[in-house]
Amino acid sequence: MAHDALESLKAGLERLAGYHRLLLYRVPAQEPPVVVASIFARGPQEWWQFVDERRALDTGEFTIVASLRTLADAEARIVLDWGSRFGNAFLLLEPLDDAFDLTQPDRLERFVAQANGGDPAGHLADLLRRFYGTWVFWPAPEGQGPLRVQLDLSRHATLAEALQAEMARAFPPPAFATALRDLVNKEEELFASLSPVARVVIPFFSRLGLPIPYDPRLVTRAFRQAVNEGLTWVREPVDDGPLYRGPSRPVPESLSDEEFEALVR
């Protein structure tokens, strides 16, 4: 019965999310995972099931992680970042109320039982709309805990639409320029073997605290700005191709975004 209820809940959340990539985090509050070392953690069966499911979706594409309860800051970070390649591509959503907890089978079954009729997934989605969602994200790479923002589902039909709007608000284009400039200054080795330039987006999918690349072009445009400021360089992907580095040799304005992304570093 608990398995059926969990599947029903996931179907309702998928309907509300409006996105085909969704993970449930259902580790009980009494048994949170603990990182013992950088490559070793302890946790209950539900944790390792989640890790396996997350690994299958750890491709750099956006995936909603819906927690069945609210999380402490440290656990929230573990959920997205421990053992993952693209932690910043997992978008964590929590219930609005700390008292909401569907990790216990009896609570889960009672909650799902409220959705009757010919469209249980639709009814559950309508019910879940009252309890979700709080978006949990990191505004800076170091020194700060996560921020929690309540998504406005009165103006958006799905969690995905509300998330897109909030990501654009939290990380406007200048945030990408600032973060990219900081990475080039402090960790230029990140960009030493990028071919093509389109790959500059990879750290932004990988690191919590960097602006979330809801539009990857924002990253490549920020990199173009860094080139034009003389902080780094790019060249044409041919032998003896022209090299661009501002301010004396900026990227030609006539070069489109697609053409710029095909340059190499």
C-alpha positions as CSV (number, residue, x, y, z in Angstrom):
1,M,0.0,0.0,0.0
2,A,2.8,2.4,0.9
3,H,4.5,1.8,-2.5
4,D,1.2,2.6,-4.3
5,A,0.7,5.7,-2.3
6,L,4.3,6.8,-3.1
7,E,3.7,6.3,-6.8
8,S,0.5,8.2,-6.6
9,L,2.2,11.1,-4.8
10,K,4.9,11.2,-7.4
11,A,2.3,11.3,-10.2
12,G,0.6,14.2,-8.5
13,L,3.9,16.1,-8.0
14,E,4.9,15.5,-11.6
15,R,1.6,17.0,-12.7
16,L,2.2,20.0,-10.5
17,A,5.8,20.3,-11.5
18,G,5.1,20.3,-15.2
19,Y,8.5,18.8,-15.8
20,H,9.4,15.2,-16.7
21,R,12.5,15.0,-14.5
22,L,11.5,14.8,-10.8
23,L,13.0,13.0,-7.8
24,L,11.4,12.4,-4.4
25,Y,13.5,12.8,-1.3
26,R,11.8,10.7,1.4
27,V,14.5,10.1,4.1
28,P,12.8,10.2,7.5
29,A,13.7,13.2,9.8
30,Q,15.0,10.8,12.4
31,E,17.6,9.3,10.1
32,P,19.2,12.1,8.0
33,P,22.3,11.2,6.0
34,V,25.6,12.1,7.5
35,V,28.8,12.8,5.5
36,V,31.7,11.1,7.4
37,A,34.3,11.9,4.7
38,S,34.2,13.5,1.3
39,I,33.6,10.1,-0.3
40,F,31.8,8.4,2.5
41,A,28.3,9.0,4.0
42,R,25.9,7.1,6.2
43,G,22.2,6.9,5.8
44,P,19.2,4.6,5.8
45,Q,17.9,2.6,2.9
46,E,15.8,5.5,1.6
47,W,18.9,7.6,1.3
48,W,20.8,5.1,-0.8
49,Q,17.8,4.6,-3.0
50,F,17.7,8.4,-3.5
51,V,21.4,8.5,-4.4
52,D,20.9,5.8,-7.0
53,E,18.0,7.6,-8.5
54,R,19.8,10.9,-8.5
55,R,22.9,9.3,-10.1
56,A,20.8,8.2,-13.1
57,L,19.7,11.8,-13.6
58,D,23.0,13.5,-12.9
59,T,23.6,14.6,-16.5
60,G,23.5,18.4,-16.2
61,E,19.9,18.7,-17.1
62,F,17.5,20.4,-14.7
63,T,15.8,18.0,-12.3
64,I,13.3,19.0,-9.6
65,V,14.0,17.3,-6.2
66,A,10.8,17.4,-4.1
67,S,11.5,16.7,-0.5
68,L,8.6,15.2,1.5
69,R,9.6,17.3,4.5
70,T,11.5,20.5,5.3
71,L,15.3,20.0,5.7
72,A,18.0,21.4,7.9
73,D,20.5,23.5,5.9
74,A,23.3,20.9,6.1
75,E,21.0,18.1,5.0
76,A,19.7,20.2,2.1
77,R,23.2,20.7,0.8
78,I,24.0,17.0,1.1
79,V,20.9,16.1,-0.9
80,L,22.0,18.2,-3.9
81,D,25.8,18.1,-3.6
82,W,27.2,15.0,-2.0
83,G,28.5,12.6,-4.7
84,S,26.9,14.5,-7.6
85,R,28.6,15.9,-10.6
86,F,26.0,18.6,-11.4
87,G,24.6,19.6,-8.1
88,N,23.5,23.0,-9.3
89,A,21.2,21.4,-11.8
90,F,19.1,19.8,-9.1
91,L,16.4,22.2,-8.0
92,L,15.3,21.5,-4.4
93,L,11.7,22.1,-3.4
94,E,10.3,21.8,0.2
95,P,6.9,21.9,1.7
96,L,5.7,25.3,2.9
97,D,5.1,24.2,6.4
98,D,7.6,22.6,8.8
99,A,4.8,20.4,10.1
100,F,4.2,18.8,6.7
101,D,5.9,15.4,6.6
102,L,5.0,12.6,4.2
103,T,8.1,10.4,4.9
104,Q,6.0,8.3,7.3
105,P,3.9,5.7,5.5
106,D,0.8,6.2,7.5
107,R,0.8,10.0,6.9
108,L,1.5,9.4,3.2
109,E,-1.4,7.0,2.8
110,R,-3.8,9.3,4.5
111,F,-2.7,12.2,2.4
112,V,-3.0,10.3,-0.9
113,A,-6.4,8.9,0.1
114,Q,-7.8,12.5,-0.1
115,A,-7.5,12.3,-3.8
116,N,-10.6,10.5,-5.1
117,G,-12.4,10.5,-8.4
118,G,-11.5,9.8,-12.0
119,D,-8.3,11.8,-12.0
120,P,-6.3,11.1,-8.9
121,A,-3.1,12.6,-10.2
122,G,-4.9,15.8,-11.0
123,H,-6.7,15.9,-7.7
124,L,-3.4,15.3,-5.9
125,A,-1.7,18.1,-7.9
126,D,-4.4,20.5,-6.8
127,L,-4.0,19.4,-3.2
128,L,-0.2,19.6,-3.3
129,R,-0.5,23.1,-4.7
130,R,-1.6,24.2,-1.2
131,F,1.5,22.6,0.5
132,Y,4.4,23.3,-2.0
133,G,6.7,24.8,-2.7
134,T,9.6,26.5,-1.1
135,W,12.7,26.7,-3.4
136,V,16.0,26.2,-1.6
137,F,19.1,27.6,-3.3
138,W,22.6,28.9,-2.5
139,P,23.1,32.6,-3.4
140,A,26.9,32.4,-3.0
141,P,29.6,29.7,-3.3
142,E,31.0,30.1,0.2
143,G,30.2,31.6,3.6
144,Q,26.4,31.5,3.3
145,G,23.7,29.0,3.9
146,P,20.8,28.6,1.5
147,L,18.0,31.0,0.9
148,R,14.4,29.8,0.8
149,V,11.8,31.5,-1.5
150,Q,8.1,30.7,-1.7
151,L,7.1,30.1,-5.3
152,D,4.1,32.1,-6.5
153,L,1.7,29.5,-7.8
154,S,-1.1,32.0,-8.0
155,R,0.6,33.4,-11.1
156,H,2.1,30.2,-12.6
157,A,0.4,26.9,-13.5
158,T,3.4,24.7,-12.6
159,L,6.3,24.6,-10.3
160,A,8.7,24.7,-13.3
161,E,7.2,27.9,-14.5
162,A,7.4,29.5,-11.1
163,L,11.0,28.3,-10.7
164,Q,12.0,29.8,-14.0
165,A,10.6,33.1,-12.9
166,E,12.4,33.0,-9.5
167,M,15.7,31.9,-11.0
168,A,15.6,34.9,-13.4
169,R,14.8,37.2,-10.4
170,A,17.5,35.7,-8.2
171,F,20.2,35.6,-10.8
172,P,19.9,38.4,-13.3
173,P,22.4,38.7,-16.2
174,P,24.9,40.8,-14.2
175,A,25.2,38.0,-11.7
176,F,26.7,35.8,-14.3
177,A,29.2,38.4,-15.5
178,T,30.4,38.9,-11.9
179,A,30.7,35.2,-11.2
180,L,32.4,34.5,-14.5
181,R,34.9,37.3,-13.9
182,D,35.6,36.0,-10.4
183,L,36.2,32.4,-11.8
184,V,38.6,33.7,-14.5
185,N,40.6,35.7,-12.0
186,K,40.8,33.0,-9.3
187,E,40.5,29.7,-11.2
188,E,41.5,30.3,-14.8
189,E,42.6,26.7,-15.0
190,L,38.9,25.8,-15.2
191,F,38.9,27.3,-18.7
192,A,42.3,26.1,-19.9
193,S,41.1,23.2,-22.0
194,L,37.6,24.2,-23.0
195,S,36.7,23.2,-26.5
196,P,34.4,24.7,-27.6
197,V,33.6,27.8,-25.5
198,A,30.1,26.6,-25.0
199,R,31.6,24.4,-22.2
200,V,32.2,27.4,-20.0
201,V,28.7,26.7,-18.6
202,I,29.9,23.5,-16.9
203,P,31.0,25.0,-13.6
204,F,27.7,26.8,-13.3
205,F,25.9,23.4,-13.4
206,S,28.3,21.8,-11.1
207,R,28.8,24.2,-8.1
208,L,26.2,25.3,-5.6
209,G,26.3,29.0,-5.1
210,L,27.1,30.0,-8.6
211,P,24.2,31.5,-10.6
212,I,22.0,28.7,-11.8
213,P,22.2,28.7,-15.7
214,Y,18.5,28.8,-16.5
215,D,19.6,30.3,-19.8
216,P,23.1,28.9,-20.7
217,R,23.6,31.8,-23.1
218,L,23.9,34.1,-20.1
219,V,27.1,32.3,-19.2
220,T,28.7,32.4,-22.7
221,R,27.8,36.1,-23.0
222,A,29.4,36.8,-19.7
223,F,32.5,34.9,-21.0
224,R,32.5,37.0,-24.1
225,Q,32.4,40.1,-21.9
226,A,35.4,38.8,-20.0
227,V,37.3,38.2,-23.2
228,N,36.5,41.8,-24.4
229,E,37.8,43.1,-21.0
230,G,41.1,41.4,-21.6
231,L,40.7,38.9,-18.7
232,T,41.0,35.8,-20.9
233,W,41.2,34.9,-24.6
234,V,39.6,32.7,-27.3
235,R,40.6,31.8,-30.8
236,E,39.1,30.3,-34.0
237,P,39.1,26.5,-34.0
238,V,41.6,26.2,-36.9
239,D,45.4,26.1,-37.1
240,D,46.8,29.6,-36.7
241,G,43.2,31.0,-36.3
242,P,42.9,34.5,-35.1
243,L,43.0,35.1,-31.3
244,Y,40.7,37.5,-29.6
245,R,41.5,39.3,-26.3
246,G,40.3,42.8,-25.5
247,P,40.5,45.6,-25.4
248,S,42.7,45.7,-28.4
249,R,41.4,42.6,-30.1
250,P,37.8,42.1,-28.9
251,V,35.4,39.5,-30.3
252,P,33.9,41.0,-33.4
253,E,30.4,42.3,-32.8
254,S,29.3,40.5,-36.0
255,L,30.0,37.1,-34.4
256,S,26.8,35.5,-33.3
257,D,26.3,33.7,-30.0
258,E,26.5,30.3,-31.8
259,E,29.7,31.3,-33.6
260,F,31.2,32.6,-30.4
261,E,30.4,29.3,-28.6
262,A,32.3,27.4,-31.3
263,L,35.5,29.2,-30.6
264,V,38.1,27.5,-28.4
265,R,40.0,28.4,-25.3
